Amino acid sequence: MKKLSLLLLAAVFSLSIYSCRETTEEKTEDAMEDAADDMEDAADDVADDMDDMENDVEAAADNAETELKEEVNGTDDVNGDDDM
């Protein structure tokens, strides 16, 4: 009877380990998918931020070009009202 109890205990233990391993594997896969989604979202955010920065730099360069031309031509407003 003792051997049967130990055999049954070993079988239950084996099944519990197997079922836990499968659950852990599924959780790991879900975590990896979530991490991949997060990285994709972060990459999209970085791309959007870079586009915004590019637009800001272009606007600043255009403004600087205009200011320089006004300065050279002597048409620049001294108080800076034309900057707006």
HELIX and SHEET records of a PDB file:
HELIX    1   1 LYS A    2  ASN A   73  1                                  72    
HELIX    2   2 ASP A   81  ASP A   83  5                                   3    
END                                                                             
